[in-house]
Amino acid sequence: MFNLFKKEKTTDVVEKVSFKNKTTNEIIEEIHESFYTEVDKLLASAKILNCLDTDKNDLIEKCERLKSLGFKNTTEIKEAEAELNRLEKLSNENQSKKTLTEAINYFSFKYPNYKFITEESVKKICEKYNLIYGAIDRYIGSVPDKNLKHIEDFKVNKNDECFLYEKKIFGFGMREMSMQKNLITFDEHKNRKDIENDHYKRNMLHDHRVRVINMKLPLEIAAPLKDFNMDEMEVKDFKLSKIEIPDPVVLKPVLFNGKKHYLIVTAWGIEASDSLVVNERFN
C-alpha cells in the first residue's frame, strides 16, 4: 500500500493537547500559532550549541597509547571510546544546528512573507493536534477564495524547489530488487535522462521492470484525516482524535543542502475564523 501519509514516530515525547473547554475557533488559532511560531523556537534552539570540552583528555591520550601497543579491550579504552562517541554525537548535533540556522536565515531573507518550518516540526505538530499531512491531490475538503488566492500568488525560485528522484528495479513477480531514492535540485532533475514511466531492461538472465519517478514535489497540506481521500493509502503510528478540527495548513516543500523543509503558504479554518488566517503579510 502506498504510504503517502506515513508518519514516523518522533524521538521526543509530544504532549497531546486537550480540547476541553475550548471553542473551535480557539483550537484553530492555537494550531495556526503552533505552525507560524515554530521557526522562532527552531532558531532559538539552534543557536544553543553543545559544549565539546571534556575532562577526559588524559584518558583519551592513554587510550591511543594502549592501542599503539596492541591493547584493544581494556577498561580505559572502552571508557575513552564512549567519551569520543559522546563528543562525536554532540559535534554532529552542532553541525545540524548550524545547517538549520543557515536554512532559516536563507529562506527568511529570500521569502520574508512566509514562515519556515522543518518536516520534523510538522510531524510533531500533527502528532500534538491529531492531524496528518500529505500531497494536496489527496485533499477533499474545501478551499476558501481568500486562501486560494494566497496559493496562486505563492512562488519560489526554481533553484529552491524540491524534486524527488526514485528508481526501482523489479524482477520476476514484481519483486523489488533495488531502489534508489533521493531529493534533488532543479538542475539535477533537469539533467536526469530517466523519465517518469515504467520501462523494461533485458539482461542475460531476467527481464527487469524499471520504475522511475523524477518530479517536483507537490504542495502538501496538514489537516484532519477526514479531509483526505484515503483510497490505497494508510497512516502509520498515528492516533486519531474523536474531535475533528477543520484546520488545513498548506505547505510548500523546499530544498536546502539536500534536506527537505517547508514554507507555510496559507492556513484556514471554518468560515467564521477567516479573520484568524495567519499568514503575517495579511494581518
C-alpha positions, -999 to 999 in steps of 0.1 A, spaced: 0 0 0 12 34 -9 23 53 22 18 89 12 7 99 47 32 78 66 40 94 99 71 81 117 74 83 155 94 113 167 121 108 192 108 135 216 77 129 237 49 151 223 23 163 248 -12 159 234 -34 189 237 -68 189 254 -97 204 235 -119 206 266 -135 239 273 -121 254 240 -141 267 211 -133 255 176 -120 290 167 -97 289 197 -84 255 187 -78 266 151 -60 297 163 -38 276 186 -28 252 158 -21 280 134 0 297 160 20 265 165 29 264 129 37 300 125 58 304 156 78 272 152 105 289 132 113 312 162 116 281 185 138 263 160 161 293 156 164 298 194 172 262 199 197 260 170 217 289 185 225 269 217 254 247 207 266 217 227 298 221 247 326 199 233 350 204 262 360 172 280 378 164 312 390 131 299 418 142 276 444 122 296 422 91 293 419 96 255 456 100 252 462 69 273 437 50 250 458 59 219 490 47 237 474 14 246 461 9 211 495 15 197 508 -13 218 481 -37 207 456 -34 236 421 -34 223 397 -42 252 409 -25 283 386 -6 306 404 26 297 399 20 260 362 13 265 357 45 286 377 66 262 358 53 232 325 60 249 336 96 256 347 100 220 314 87 207 296 112 230 317 141 217 311 130 181 274 129 186 274 164 202 296 176 173 271 162 147 242 179 166 261 212 165 266 208 127 230 201 122 220 232 142 244 253 122 229 239 89 194 246 102 203 281 111 217 287 76 185 273 61 163 295 83 183 326 75 184 318 38 146 313 34 137 341 59 158 366 39 147 353 5 110 348 13 103 372 42 65 369 38 65 332 45 73 312 76 99 284 75 93 251 92 111 217 92 94 184 84 103 172 119 83 201 134 54 194 110 53 158 123 54 170 160 26 195 155 5 169 136 10 144 164 1 170 190 -32 180 174 -41 147 157 -36 159 122 -19 142 92 -2 157 62 2 147 26 1 159 -11 -28 183 -19 -42 159 -46 -55 138 -18 -72 167 0 -110 165 -3 -120 195 18 -129 230 6 -106 259 -1 -118 294 7 -114 320 -20 -90 341 1 -67 312 6 -69 301 -30 -55 335 -39 -27 330 -14 -18 297 -30 -20 311 -66 3 341 -56 29 319 -39 61 314 -59 96 302 -51 127 303 -72 132 271 -93 166 266 -75 148 262 -42 123 237 -55 125 202 -41 125 173 -66 121 136 -60 141 111 -79 132 75 -73 142 45 -93 130 10 -85 140 -22 -103 116 -52 -101 124 -87 -110 102 -118 -115 67 -114 -100 73 -77 -94 97 -85 -66 116 -53 -57 153 -59 -62 168 -25 -57 158 11 -51 174 45 -54 156 74 -38 170 110 -35 158 145 -31 174 165 -58 178 201 -71 162 216 -102 195 212 -121 198 176 -111 162 170 -121 167 186 -155 199 166 -162 184 132 -154 179 111 -185 153 89 -169 117 98 -174 86 93 -153 73 59 -165 78 22 -165 102 6 -189 119 -28 -193 155 -38 -194 167 -72 -206 199 -88 -193 212 -124 -198 191 -139 -170 159 -118 -164 136 -92 -177 136 -63 -153 109 -37 -149 123 -3 -140 100 22 -125 113 58 -124 99 89 -108 116 122 -115 93 150 -104 88 183 -85 73 176 -51 37 190 -49 23 213 -23 13 195 8 -14 201 34 -18 193 71 -55 186 80 -77 161 98 -79 126 84 -115 131 73 -103 157 48 -82 132 28 -90 106 2 -75 75 18 -80 51 -11 -49 29 -13 -34 50 15 -25 44 51 -14 63 82 12 47 104 18 53 141 -9 79 144 -36 81 170 -68 98 158 -88 121 179 -125 118 184 -128 156 179 -124 166 142 -109 201 139 -110 217 105 -75 232 102 -58 229 68 -23 243 66 -7 244 31 30 236 29 55 241 1 84 217 0 118 234 -4 153 220 -5 184 232 13 217 212 14 199 181 3 172 182 30 135 189 26 119 217 46 87 237 41 75 273 37 40 278 50 18 290 22 -15 297 39 -39 283 65 -76 284 72 -104 270 94 -141 274 94 -156 304 76 -162 321 110 -125 322 117 -114 339 84 -100 368 105 -76 343 121 -60 333 88 -25 339 100 0 345 72 16 376 86 16 396 54 -22 397 55 -26 407 92 
